[in-house]
Amino acid sequence: MYTVYILYSKSKSKFYVVQTNDIEDRLHRHNSGQNKSTKSGILWVLIHTIEFRSRPEAVVLETKIKKRGIRRYLEDVNFNFEV
């Protein structure tokens, strides 16, 4: 299984979206500063996940979210998250 997930950093007031097949490991890497793209926003909170059977399906949604904008995507799917 592959998961597209959205993180939120309160310290940076930013969202981050990516896909993985090991979400626990990736979340640990985000919050331990091992990921170059997210180390400045520690502490990241997992706020939304969507699972897929294959990586290509997950990559399609990840790309769609990035093009649309994470905040707008969350509004489109009626996901309420207090920032």
Z-matrix of the N, CA and C atoms (Angstrom, degrees):
N
C 1 1.454
C 2 1.535 1 109.67
N 3 1.312 2 114.56 1 145.14
C 4 1.466 3 121.75 2 175.60
C 5 1.516 4 108.09 3 -119.02
N 6 1.298 5 115.88 4 142.98
C 7 1.450 6 121.48 5 -177.06
C 8 1.513 7 110.42 6 -123.15
N 9 1.326 8 115.85 7 128.83
C 10 1.463 9 121.51 8 167.96
C 11 1.522 10 104.57 9 -91.59
N 12 1.320 11 116.22 10 129.28
C 13 1.456 12 118.06 11 -177.60
C 14 1.519 13 111.01 12 -135.02
N 15 1.329 14 113.76 13 152.66
C 16 1.458 15 121.21 14 179.13
C 17 1.514 16 107.82 15 -119.41
N 18 1.331 17 114.56 16 129.43
C 19 1.457 18 122.35 17 177.32
C 20 1.526 19 109.06 18 -109.82
N 21 1.312 20 115.37 19 157.05
C 22 1.462 21 120.50 20 174.72
C 23 1.524 22 108.84 21 -132.60
N 24 1.333 23 115.55 22 135.30
C 25 1.461 24 121.95 23 175.92
C 26 1.519 25 108.38 24 -111.47
N 27 1.314 26 116.57 25 113.67
C 28 1.460 27 120.87 26 178.53
C 29 1.529 28 110.61 27 -67.22
N 30 1.331 29 116.98 28 -36.12
C 31 1.470 30 119.98 29 -177.89
C 32 1.522 31 112.06 30 -65.18
N 33 1.323 32 117.67 31 -30.11
C 34 1.468 33 122.06 32 179.82
C 35 1.524 34 112.74 33 -107.09
N 36 1.328 35 117.56 34 -8.12
C 37 1.464 36 123.10 35 -175.00
C 38 1.535 37 110.39 36 52.78
N 39 1.333 38 115.19 37 46.35
C 40 1.467 39 120.79 38 -177.41
C 41 1.519 40 110.78 39 -131.39
N 42 1.343 41 113.06 40 152.64
C 43 1.455 42 121.63 41 173.13
C 44 1.519 43 108.37 42 -104.29
N 45 1.333 44 115.11 43 159.06
C 46 1.463 45 121.54 44 177.47
C 47 1.517 46 107.24 45 -144.84
N 48 1.337 47 117.32 46 133.05
C 49 1.463 48 121.10 47 179.15
C 50 1.520 49 109.48 48 -126.05
N 51 1.329 50 115.49 49 140.43
C 52 1.458 51 122.18 50 178.11
C 53 1.525 52 108.06 51 -163.89
N 54 1.329 53 116.61 52 172.29
C 55 1.465 54 120.67 53 178.33
C 56 1.521 55 109.85 54 -124.32
N 57 1.337 56 115.80 55 155.52
C 58 1.464 57 121.80 56 -178.53
C 59 1.520 58 110.29 57 -159.42
N 60 1.330 59 115.69 58 166.61
C 61 1.464 60 120.20 59 171.29
C 62 1.527 61 111.09 60 -108.61
N 63 1.340 62 117.66 61 3.57
C 64 1.468 63 122.32 62 177.12
C 65 1.525 64 108.93 63 -143.28
N 66 1.312 65 115.59 64 82.34
C 67 1.459 66 120.58 65 -172.46
C 68 1.533 67 112.81 66 -66.46
N 69 1.316 68 118.23 67 -35.83
C 70 1.465 69 119.91 68 179.97
C 71 1.524 70 111.39 69 -62.83
N 72 1.323 71 116.54 70 -44.91
C 73 1.460 72 120.85 71 178.39
C 74 1.524 73 110.89 72 -63.30
N 75 1.330 74 116.37 73 -44.89
C 76 1.465 75 119.81 74 -178.94
C 77 1.526 76 111.76 75 -63.82
N 78 1.314 77 117.87 76 -42.05
C 79 1.468 78 120.49 77 178.98
C 80 1.521 79 110.44 78 -62.38
N 81 1.332 80 115.84 79 -41.18
C 82 1.466 81 119.76 80 176.22
C 83 1.528 82 110.61 81 -60.46
N 84 1.327 83 117.17 82 -44.02
C 85 1.469 84 120.98 83 -179.49
C 86 1.528 85 111.77 84 -65.69
N 87 1.332 86 116.98 85 -37.29
C 88 1.470 87 119.77 86 177.18
C 89 1.526 88 110.66 87 -62.70
N 90 1.319 89 116.69 88 -43.76
C 91 1.467 90 120.70 89 -173.73
C 92 1.523 91 114.21 90 -87.36
N 93 1.328 92 117.43 91 -3.79
C 94 1.463 93 119.46 92 176.37
C 95 1.526 94 111.14 93 -106.93
N 96 1.340 95 116.33 94 6.63
C 97 1.461 96 120.32 95 177.05
C 98 1.509 97 114.75 96 79.94
N 99 1.326 98 118.25 97 13.38
C 100 1.458 99 121.52 98 -178.50
C 101 1.521 100 113.51 99 -84.02
N 102 1.327 101 116.83 100 -10.36
C 103 1.455 102 120.86 101 179.97
C 104 1.526 103 108.71 102 -105.72
N 105 1.314 104 116.65 103 118.19
C 106 1.464 105 122.69 104 -176.07
C 107 1.533 106 112.30 105 -56.15
N 108 1.327 107 116.54 106 -38.91
C 109 1.461 108 120.71 107 -176.18
C 110 1.523 109 113.70 108 -72.21
N 111 1.322 110 117.27 109 -22.57
C 112 1.469 111 118.99 110 -173.48
C 113 1.522 112 114.50 111 -120.72
N 114 1.315 113 118.44 112 -1.00
C 115 1.469 114 118.01 113 -173.34
C 116 1.527 115 113.61 114 -66.68
N 117 1.326 116 118.69 115 -21.45
C 118 1.459 117 119.59 116 179.21
C 119 1.526 118 112.76 117 -81.01
N 120 1.342 119 117.99 118 -9.84
C 121 1.459 120 120.52 119 -176.50
C 122 1.504 121 115.38 120 -108.10
N 123 1.318 122 117.12 121 15.70
C 124 1.459 123 120.76 122 -176.98
C 125 1.535 124 108.33 123 -58.35
N 126 1.156 125 120.53 124 129.66
C 127 1.438 126 142.06 125 20.18
C 128 1.530 127 109.79 126 -101.49
N 129 1.330 128 116.64 127 125.67
C 130 1.458 129 123.19 128 177.76
C 131 1.520 130 108.99 129 -94.43
N 132 1.333 131 114.85 130 137.56
C 133 1.459 132 121.36 131 179.39
C 134 1.527 133 108.14 132 -114.97
N 135 1.303 134 116.45 133 130.29
C 136 1.458 135 122.24 134 177.21
C 137 1.521 136 107.96 135 -75.00
N 138 1.353 137 116.60 136 119.43
C 139 1.463 138 118.47 137 -176.77
C 140 1.527 139 113.82 138 -114.99
N 141 1.345 140 118.38 139 -19.16
C 142 1.464 141 119.11 140 -176.21
C 143 1.527 142 109.78 141 -157.39
N 144 1.334 143 116.88 142 137.60
C 145 1.464 144 121.60 143 177.21
C 146 1.522 145 110.15 144 -135.89
N 147 1.332 146 115.72 145 148.09
C 148 1.454 147 123.12 146 174.15
C 149 1.522 148 106.58 147 -137.80
N 150 1.343 149 117.70 148 127.06
C 151 1.459 150 121.22 149 -176.72
C 152 1.523 151 112.00 150 -100.75
N 153 1.339 152 114.62 151 146.74
C 154 1.460 153 122.77 152 178.87
C 155 1.524 154 109.37 153 -135.11
N 156 1.313 155 116.28 154 157.76
C 157 1.465 156 121.36 155 178.30
C 158 1.521 157 112.19 156 -78.58
N 159 1.334 158 116.88 157 -27.17
C 160 1.462 159 118.88 158 -175.91
C 161 1.527 160 111.04 159 -133.07
N 162 1.323 161 114.86 160 156.09
C 163 1.466 162 120.54 161 179.00
C 164 1.529 163 112.16 162 -64.61
N 165 1.342 164 119.17 163 -42.87
C 166 1.475 165 117.96 164 179.35
C 167 1.528 166 113.46 165 -56.23
N 168 1.338 167 117.42 166 -38.60
C 169 1.470 168 120.27 167 177.18
C 170 1.525 169 110.65 168 -63.41
N 171 1.321 170 116.69 169 -42.27
C 172 1.465 171 121.16 170 -179.61
C 173 1.525 172 110.79 171 -65.80
N 174 1.314 173 117.05 172 -40.68
C 175 1.467 174 121.10 173 -179.32
C 176 1.531 175 110.27 174 -64.50
N 177 1.319 176 117.23 175 -37.78
C 178 1.468 177 120.28 176 178.31
C 179 1.526 178 110.49 177 -60.18
N 180 1.338 179 117.29 178 -47.39
C 181 1.468 180 119.41 179 179.75
C 182 1.525 181 111.08 180 -67.31
N 183 1.329 182 117.80 181 -42.53
C 184 1.465 183 120.60 182 178.27
C 185 1.529 184 110.52 183 -55.52
N 186 1.312 185 116.95 184 -45.72
C 187 1.466 186 121.94 185 179.83
C 188 1.531 187 110.74 186 -64.28
N 189 1.314 188 116.65 187 -42.08
C 190 1.472 189 121.45 188 178.78
C 191 1.531 190 110.30 189 -60.33
N 192 1.324 191 116.41 190 -45.30
C 193 1.466 192 120.41 191 -179.18
C 194 1.522 193 110.54 192 -64.09
N 195 1.320 194 117.07 193 -43.99
C 196 1.460 195 120.64 194 -179.57
C 197 1.530 196 111.33 195 -62.80
N 198 1.331 197 117.35 196 -39.85
C 199 1.466 198 120.67 197 179.14
C 200 1.523 199 111.08 198 -68.68
N 201 1.303 200 117.43 199 -39.86
C 202 1.464 201 122.19 200 -178.34
C 203 1.523 202 111.48 201 -74.30
N 204 1.321 203 116.11 202 -33.58
C 205 1.461 204 121.83 203 -172.75
C 206 1.519 205 107.65 204 102.70
N 207 1.309 206 116.23 205 132.19
C 208 1.469 207 119.76 206 -173.04
C 209 1.526 208 111.42 207 -63.05
N 210 1.320 209 117.25 208 -46.11
C 211 1.465 210 120.24 209 -178.67
C 212 1.535 211 110.41 210 -60.55
N 213 1.334 212 116.77 211 -44.39
C 214 1.473 213 119.88 212 179.29
C 215 1.524 214 111.57 213 -65.97
N 216 1.338 215 116.80 214 -38.94
C 217 1.457 216 119.85 215 177.30
C 218 1.531 217 110.04 216 -60.09
N 219 1.320 218 117.21 217 -46.11
C 220 1.465 219 120.68 218 179.70
C 221 1.532 220 111.10 219 -61.09
N 222 1.326 221 116.97 220 -39.03
C 223 1.468 222 120.56 221 175.71
C 224 1.525 223 110.56 222 -64.26
N 225 1.341 224 116.96 223 -41.91
C 226 1.470 225 121.76 224 -179.41
C 227 1.527 226 112.24 225 -59.61
N 228 1.323 227 116.74 226 -36.38
C 229 1.476 228 120.44 227 -178.92
C 230 1.529 229 111.82 228 -95.22
N 231 1.333 230 115.57 229 13.44
C 232 1.474 231 122.71 230 178.47
C 233 1.527 232 112.79 231 55.00
N 234 1.324 233 115.23 232 40.92
C 235 1.458 234 120.58 233 177.33
C 236 1.521 235 107.52 234 -93.30
N 237 1.316 236 115.89 235 117.71
C 238 1.469 237 120.02 236 -179.40
C 239 1.513 238 109.92 237 -96.50
N 240 1.320 239 114.53 238 121.08
C 241 1.453 240 120.06 239 178.12
C 242 1.522 241 107.77 240 -137.26
N 243 1.306 242 115.76 241 121.96
C 244 1.453 243 121.21 242 179.03
C 245 1.531 244 109.52 243 -79.36
N 246 1.332 245 116.54 244 120.96
C 247 1.465 246 120.61 245 179.68
C 248 1.509 247 112.11 246 -99.66
